[in-house]
Amino acid sequence: MKYFLYVNFFEKEMVKSFGAKWNPKVKKWYYEGDEIKPELEQYEETIVDIAYEDKDEYKEKYSIKWDAVNKNWITSKRVAEEINCAN
């Protein structure tokens, strides 16, 4: 199974050390295996529900990105949990 990861630039070397790979076609990090490694779980790509009028505030405060293909906001599992706790 392929697990897509949401990784910021400063953490890319760390996720690479746990077997994550970069897919240049879709410009995303991923891990391929039967199950995701515990060290990579916090980076698992997660959809977050952000209202359009709040998008700028969340982009500034948290690391979120618009997925134009799937038409939703994405971030890491760790950041999604922070957003959910803040709301």
C-alpha positions in Angstrom: 0.0 0.0 0.0 1.2 3.5 -0.7 0.9 6.1 2.1 1.2 9.7 1.0 3.0 12.0 3.5 2.9 15.7 4.1 6.4 16.7 4.9 7.9 20.2 5.1 11.3 20.9 3.6 13.2 20.8 6.9 12.0 17.3 7.7 12.6 15.7 4.4 15.9 14.1 5.3 14.4 12.5 8.4 11.5 10.9 6.5 14.0 9.7 3.9 15.9 7.9 6.6 12.7 5.9 7.4 12.2 4.8 3.8 10.0 7.6 2.5 10.5 8.5 -1.2 9.7 11.6 -3.3 7.4 11.2 -6.3 8.3 14.1 -8.7 5.3 13.6 -10.9 2.8 14.3 -8.2 5.2 16.3 -6.1 4.5 14.3 -2.9 6.3 12.2 -0.4 5.1 8.6 0.1 5.9 5.4 1.9 5.2 2.1 0.4 4.6 -1.0 2.6 2.0 -3.2 4.3 1.6 -0.7 7.0 3.1 2.7 7.7 6.0 2.9 10.1 5.2 4.4 13.5 7.9 7.1 12.9 6.1 8.3 9.8 2.5 8.2 11.1 2.6 11.8 12.1 3.3 12.8 8.5 0.5 10.9 6.9 -1.4 13.2 4.6 -4.7 14.2 6.1 -7.7 16.2 4.7 -8.7 19.1 6.9 -12.0 21.0 6.7 -11.2 24.7 6.4 -13.8 27.3 5.5 -12.9 29.4 2.5 -13.0 32.6 4.5 -10.6 31.2 7.1 -8.0 29.8 4.6 -5.5 32.6 4.9 -5.5 32.5 8.7 -4.9 28.7 8.6 -2.2 28.9 5.9 -0.3 31.4 8.0 -0.7 29.7 11.3 -0.5 26.0 10.2 1.2 24.2 7.4 -1.8 23.5 5.0 -1.9 23.2 1.3 -4.7 23.2 -1.3 -4.9 19.9 -3.3 -6.2 21.2 -6.6 -6.7 17.7 -8.0 -9.0 16.5 -5.1 -10.3 20.0 -4.2 -9.5 19.9 -0.5 -7.0 21.2 2.1 -4.3 18.8 3.2 -1.7 18.7 5.9 0.1 16.2 8.1 -1.8 14.1 10.6 0.1 15.9 13.4 -1.0 19.4 12.2 -4.6 18.2 11.6 -4.7 17.1 15.2 -3.4 20.6 16.3 -6.1 22.3 14.2 -8.9 20.0 15.7 -7.7 20.7 19.2 -7.7 24.5 18.6 -11.3 24.5 17.3 
